[in-house]
Amino acid sequence: MICAAVLSLASSWASFSTTSILPSGGQAENTETAEVDLVELNHFLDEHGREVFRQVVFFDWSRKNRQFEVRAWRLVKHPSQLPRRIDPTSTYLIRWQDKSVTREVRAGSMRETWSQEDPERVNRSILPENQRRPLWPSN
């Protein structure tokens, strides 16, 4: 069973960019940005309805297959990694630190679900992991 609250729906094409920002310490820090069509904040529940973990799942709309397909996922380890709306753009931003790189994912739409099925694992039957388009270019 999956309960979903869809906050908005918009379609966009994925893009990548790399920029530098200056944190308060004054050192340049590498930031990588990706865009997706939809981010899902999933609360995975046990058989008693207790939250086991939270994850963000990043999707793009497949025009060919007419469905959302997973690109990547990430466990939420801290509340600062939760999706947040950027006003006035109505874009959702998810940001986290990955060693020396700040990762940012922007999404045009967001949904929040509570389930006992992992949406990323379910989506593997539609699009196997090795066929997913990665968020970040390989180096």
Beta strands, then each sheet from edge to edge (+ up, - down):
strand 1: 2-6
strand 2: 16-21
strand 3: 29-45
strand 4: 51-62
strand 5: 67-75
strand 6: 84-86
strand 7: 91-98
strand 8: 101-115
sheet 1: 1+ 8- 3- 2+
sheet 2: 1+ 8- 7+ 6-
sheet 3: 1+ 8- 3- 4+ 5-
end
